[in-house]
Amino acid sequence: MSKVLVAYSTHEGQTAKIADFIAGVLRGRGLDVDTCDVKESADPALIDYDGVIVGGSVHVGKHDKHVVDYVRGNRHALTGLPSAFFSVSLSSASGDTQEAEGYVEKFEEETGWLPTRIALFGGGLPYKHLNFVSRHMMKRIVEGKPGNLGTDLSRDYVYTEWDGVRRFAEDFAAELEAAPR
Ligand SMILES: Cc1cc2nc3c(=O)[nH]c(=O)nc-3n(C[C@H](O)[C@H](O)[C@H](O)COP(=O)(O)O)c2cc1C
């Protein structure tokens, strides 16, 4: 049975939810899957895996430092394995693909990793879980974006399109099934 690692970092939890969802889809395809929050745990040895998916969210224009450090430290192993990257942001949620792609380009420059498979997923707007400053900063950012994202500070919003996440996971599983071992 092929073994897959889904490694991610998250601030408010949406990337963790997406990583868990991907893991569920892959398990449904008969794969043995571990998930790992790279901020919380020691790096699992990539030599134990047949494929790796890495995910990270964008805050203030950049992917989280922990996922950047993780990829930098494992770049060679990632390049030698079937691997993929998913980026979680509000720019993806608002349809601002150019900005979302720009974050990934910056990530590639910072890490030196050029993932062959990349997905851009809409994230969340967890107003209720943000402090006063972040909540108001987010509202201001959202008001300047296309896509009519939510501005009601008394509730949270989730913009992840789960069908797209499922397709990404299924495509990765198919790539792994076809890869020579
Ligand atoms: C303080 C803060 C700053 C953010 N900055 C950006 C940003 O610059 N660009 C963007 O597209 N999304 C931005 N977002 C949206 C996050 O990418 C989105 O909430 C995502 O779901 C966070 O994922 P996580 O919960 O896994 O950390 C920001 C969110 C917060 C709370």
The ligand as an ORCA input file, in Angstrom:
! r2SCAN-3c Opt
* xyz 0 1
  C      -4.463     38.378      9.872
  C      -4.788     37.755      8.551
  C      -4.116     38.162      7.400
  C      -4.432     37.594      6.150
  N      -3.775     38.042      5.037
  C      -4.129     37.553      3.822
  C      -3.504     38.049      2.640
  O      -2.593     38.873      2.663
  N      -3.937     37.562      1.447
  C      -4.934     36.615      1.357
  O      -5.283     36.234      0.244
  N      -5.511     36.102      2.468
  C      -5.137     36.545      3.688
  N      -5.723     36.049      4.807
  C      -6.735     34.994      4.698
  C      -6.192     33.623      5.094
  O      -5.328     33.133      4.096
  C      -7.392     32.696      5.301
  O      -8.100     33.138      6.438
  C      -7.009     31.243      5.467
  O      -8.179     30.471      5.556
  C      -6.146     31.019      6.700
  O      -5.839     29.654      6.767
  P      -5.451     28.985      8.153
  O      -6.679     29.052      9.023
  O      -5.096     27.579      7.835
  O      -4.284     29.738      8.689
  C      -5.408     36.568      6.054
  C      -6.065     36.149      7.223
  C      -5.764     36.716      8.455
  C      -6.490     36.240      9.668
*
